[in-house]
Amino acid sequence: MPAADKNNIFKMSLPIFTLVTLASLYNIRKFPTLAELHWGLVTFSLIAFVIYLIPATLVSAELATGWPQAGGVYVWVKEAFGERWGFTAVWLQWFQMTIGFVAALSFIAATLSYVFNPALSNSKLYEFIIIVVIWWALTLFNLRGLKTYTLISSSFLIIGMIIPSILLIGGGLSYIMSGNHVLITLRPNLSDFVPDFTNLNSMVLLLTFVFLFFGIEMTAAHAKEIKNVRRDYPLAILIVGLVMTAASIVGALLLAMLVPTENLNLLAGIMQAFEKILGSHSWLVSVIALMIAIGSIGEASTWILGPIRGLASTAKEGSLPPILQKTNKNQIPVNIMILQAILITFWAAVYALLPGGVNGSYWMLLSLTSLVYLVMYFFMYAAAIKLRYSQPDVKRSFEIPGGKKGMWLVSGFGLIALIFIFILALIPPSQIVITGFSTLQYLIFMLGGVTLIALVPLIIYSRRKPEWKPS
């Protein structure tokens, strides 16, 4: 067989890459938070699509096709600014997951409570126990290096995300069309779509809409495997973005119509909606809860190794101490996996010990996760600009059109948007009760947290020794 044919065997078509991307990004756990804005969520969804998804997609596509080596953002930033900052960027990409997974796992715990006792969805002690048990079980599972990820993730996506989404949207529409009472108008005026842009506190929930698309840069790892990357990569992301935006708008609006805002649980809101549609005593509520929990666990399992691989790729440069370079017989970086599980246990304890209810604690961890991730995106956008000047001759299968001006336009717009989103993440939202923190204390918690997290890789790098680099 000719070499060209061999190279094309595993090239992904537009539909396949679209499905792979949708499987890695789509989830329904943000619906309750989006529902807080009622019809205003439509506008916020479109804003997030424009200010985050478009620039992040274009920039990551160019970087991935120009520097397709394993490591992703680590390689991109290292090529632009050197090893120290590449290590810092990939550390931030990995570390934010240790916080973000707590938010994802607390959603699983709250959903599982509807299989046993829905009242547990408001117990942070119960959620802490479930988070720790699930994550350590997934860690031990992944240490075995099982090769069944793709099949499992695809099955879990269908069972736990696609089917519940269809049931929620279909059941919700049927409930409303049957003449049942809804909590927000079905005939909104233009003013209903306009959030309060005069108050930053009321705009903070824009962060949730941006968070829907976080991780889009990781899909760029597949760019070199796409048949027509220049056309199909941005087109696939556009399709995925539109599908996710439409599904999120419809799903969140249904929640707003069915569950009173003052009673909406940001973790269990989807199950509250199913109780309304099916009746609180229906056995189907428990079945759906189990399906969503299974799907979410499967999603978490598929993400467990991704960021770790990026961090582990820095070992060959001697950026990690030897204890974190150890791999087992399955080539899994075992000690980084254990460290990740320990950190997630720590953040789960922070979540459980924060004052107030689950809504406020959940939001605070979500905001801190976003801040850490946003710093990584600053590095990524800056690297894209720098590499247009420092390495202009590197072939990029996908290139942002317009030359250097086009790059400045896209990345510059993205950087300005990141600054705005970063500022929002430092402010407590007016729609969610944050107990035990004044505005100043909240700011100190967020800014202090992201500063300390960003300093850790710089400290590690400054203390590295020649013997850390594998021979």
Residue pairs with C-beta under 8 A, 6 or more apart in sequence:
8 227
10 225
11 225
11 226
11 227
12 20
12 222
12 225
12 226
12 227
13 227
13 232
14 226
14 227
14 228
14 232
14 235
14 236
17 222
17 225
17 226
17 232
17 233
17 236
18 236
18 239
18 240
20 219
20 222
21 219
21 222
21 236
21 237
21 240
22 157
22 240
22 243
22 244
23 153
23 154
23 157
24 215
24 218
24 219
24 302
24 303
25 212
25 213
25 215
25 216
25 219
25 240
25 244
26 157
26 161
26 240
26 243
26 244
26 247
27 104
27 161
27 296
27 299
28 161
28 164
28 165
28 168
28 247
28 251
28 270
28 292
29 103
29 104
29 107
29 267
29 270
29 296
30 208
30 211
30 212
30 248
30 252
31 248
31 251
31 252
31 255
31 269
31 270
32 252
32 255
32 259
32 264
32 265
32 266
32 267
32 268
32 269
32 270
32 272
33 205
33 208
33 266
33 363
33 366
34 41
34 44
34 45
34 205
34 208
34 209
34 248
34 249
34 251
34 252
34 255
35 41
35 252
35 253
35 255
35 256
35 259
35 261
35 264
35 269
36 205
36 256
36 261
36 264
36 431
36 432
37 44
37 195
37 205
37 431
38 184
38 192
38 253
38 256
38 261
39 184
39 185
39 188
39 192
39 193
39 253
40 192
40 193
40 194
40 195
41 209
41 248
41 249
41 252
41 253
41 256
42 193
42 249
43 193
43 194
43 195
44 195
44 205
44 206
44 209
45 209
45 245
45 248
45 249
46 245
47 206
47 209
48 206
48 209
48 210
48 212
48 213
49 213
49 241
49 245
51 210
51 413
51 414
51 417
51 420
51 421
52 210
52 213
52 414
52 417
52 421
53 213
53 216
53 237
53 241
54 410
55 381
55 410
55 411
55 413
55 414
55 417
56 213
56 216
56 217
56 377
56 380
56 414
57 216
57 233
57 234
57 237
57 238
57 241
58 234
58 400
58 410
59 217
59 380
59 381
59 384
59 400
59 410
59 411
59 414
60 216
60 217
60 219
60 220
60 380
61 220
61 223
61 229
61 233
61 234
61 237
61 398
62 384
62 396
62 398
62 399
62 400
63 76
63 220
63 380
63 383
63 384
63 387
64 72
64 217
64 220
64 221
64 223
64 224
64 398
65 220
65 223
65 224
65 229
65 233
65 396
65 397
65 398
65 399
66 387
66 391
66 394
66 395
66 396
66 397
67 75
67 76
67 79
67 394
68 223
68 224
69 75
70 309
70 313
71 78
71 90
71 310
71 313
71 314
72 90
72 93
72 217
72 218
72 220
72 221
72 310
73 86
73 89
73 90
73 93
73 217
73 310
73 376
73 379
73 380
74 86
74 87
74 89
74 90
74 310
74 311
74 313
74 314
75 86
75 313
76 86
76 89
76 380
76 383
76 384
76 387
77 85
77 86
77 88
77 89
77 90
77 379
77 380
77 383
78 85
78 86
78 87
79 86
79 383
79 387
79 390
79 391
80 382
80 383
80 384
80 386
80 387
80 390
81 379
81 382
81 383
81 386
83 317
83 319
83 461
84 458
84 461
85 379
86 314
87 314
87 317
87 319
87 457
87 460
87 461
88 379
88 454
88 457
88 458
88 461
89 376
89 379
89 380
89 383
90 310
90 311
90 313
90 314
91 311
91 456
91 457
91 460
92 372
92 373
92 375
92 376
92 379
92 453
92 454
92 457
93 307
93 310
93 311
93 373
93 376
94 307
94 308
94 310
94 311
94 340
95 343
95 372
95 453
95 456
96 369
96 370
96 372
96 373
96 376
97 303
97 307
97 340
98 340
98 343
98 344
98 347
99 347
99 365
99 368
99 369
99 372
100 365
100 366
100 369
100 373
101 135
101 300
101 303
101 344
101 347
102 131
102 344
102 347
102 348
102 351
102 365
103 362
103 365
103 366
103 369
104 296
104 299
104 300
105 127
105 130
105 131
105 134
105 135
105 300
105 344
105 348
106 127
106 131
106 267
106 348
106 351
106 358
106 362
107 267
107 296
108 130
108 131
108 134
108 293
108 296
108 297
108 300
109 120
109 121
109 126
109 127
109 130
109 131
109 134
109 267
110 120
110 121
110 127
110 265
110 267
110 268
110 271
110 358
111 267
111 268
111 270
111 271
111 289
111 292
111 293
111 296
112 130
112 289
112 290
112 293
113 119
113 120
113 121
113 123
113 126
113 268
113 289
114 121
114 268
114 271
114 274
114 275
114 285
114 286
114 289
115 286
115 289
115 290
115 293
118 268
118 271
118 275
118 280
120 126
120 127
121 265
121 267
121 268
121 271
121 358
122 265
122 357
122 358
124 351
124 352
124 358
124 361
125 352
127 267
127 348
127 351
127 352
127 358
128 348
128 349
128 351
128 352
131 344
131 348
131 351
132 345
132 348
134 297
134 300
135 300
135 341
135 344
135 345
135 348
136 341
136 345
138 297
138 300
138 301
138 304
139 304
139 337
139 338
139 340
139 341
141 301
142 301
142 304
142 305
142 332
142 337
143 328
143 330
143 332
143 334
143 337
144 330
145 328
145 329
145 330
145 331
145 332
149 301
149 302
152 298
152 301
152 302
153 298
153 299
153 301
153 302
155 298
156 294
156 295
156 297
156 298
156 299
156 301
157 295
157 298
157 299
158 295
159 291
159 294
159 295
159 298
160 291
160 292
160 293
160 294
160 295
160 296
160 297
160 298
160 299
161 292
161 295
161 299
163 291
164 270
164 288
164 291
164 292
164 295
165 247
165 251
167 274
167 288
168 251
168 254
168 270
168 273
168 274
168 277
169 247
169 250
169 251
169 254
171 274
171 277
171 278
172 254
172 257
172 258
172 273
172 277
173 254
174 277
175 258
175 276
175 277
176 182
176 186
176 254
176 257
182 257
182 258
183 256
183 257
183 258
183 259
183 260
183 261
184 253
184 256
184 257
185 192
186 257
195 202
195 203
196 202
196 203
197 203
199 430
200 423
200 424
200 427
201 427
201 428
201 429
201 430
202 429
202 430
202 431
203 424
204 424
204 425
204 427
204 428
204 429
204 430
204 431
205 429
205 431
206 421
206 424
207 366
207 367
207 370
207 421
207 424
207 425
208 366
209 248
210 370
210 421
211 366
211 369
211 370
212 244
212 245
212 248
213 241
213 244
214 370
214 373
216 237
217 377
217 380
218 306
219 237
220 233
223 229
223 233
223 397
223 398
224 397
226 232
226 233
226 236
229 397
229 398
230 397
230 398
230 399
233 398
234 398
254 273
255 264
255 269
255 270
255 272
255 273
258 272
258 273
258 276
258 277
259 269
259 272
259 273
259 276
261 431
263 272
264 272
265 272
265 358
265 359
266 358
266 359
266 362
266 363
266 432
267 358
267 359
267 362
270 292
271 285
271 288
271 289
271 292
274 284
274 285
274 288
274 289
275 282
275 285
278 284
278 285
279 285
304 337
304 340
305 332
308 333
308 336
308 337
308 340
309 333
311 320
311 333
311 336
312 320
312 325
312 327
312 333
312 336
314 320
315 324
315 325
315 333
315 470
316 469
316 470
317 469
318 464
318 465
318 466
318 468
318 469
318 470
319 460
319 461
319 464
319 468
320 336
320 460
320 468
321 460
321 464
321 468
322 467
322 468
323 335
324 333
324 335
324 336
324 339
325 333
325 335
325 468
325 470
326 333
326 334
326 335
327 333
327 334
328 334
347 365
350 365
351 361
351 362
351 365
352 361
354 360
354 361
354 364
354 436
355 435
355 436
355 437
356 433
356 434
356 435
356 436
357 433
357 435
359 432
359 433
360 432
360 433
360 434
360 435
363 429
363 432
363 434
364 434
364 437
364 442
364 445
364 446
367 425
367 426
367 446
368 445
368 446
368 449
368 450
370 421
370 425
371 422
371 425
371 426
371 446
371 449
371 450
372 450
372 453
372 454
374 418
374 421
374 422
374 425
375 450
375 454
377 414
377 418
378 415
378 418
381 411
381 414
381 415
381 418
382 411
382 415
384 400
384 407
384 411
385 407
385 408
385 411
385 412
387 394
388 404
388 407
389 404
400 406
400 407
400 410
402 409
425 446
426 442
426 443
426 446
426 447
427 439
427 442
427 443
428 434
428 437
428 439
428 442
434 442
437 445
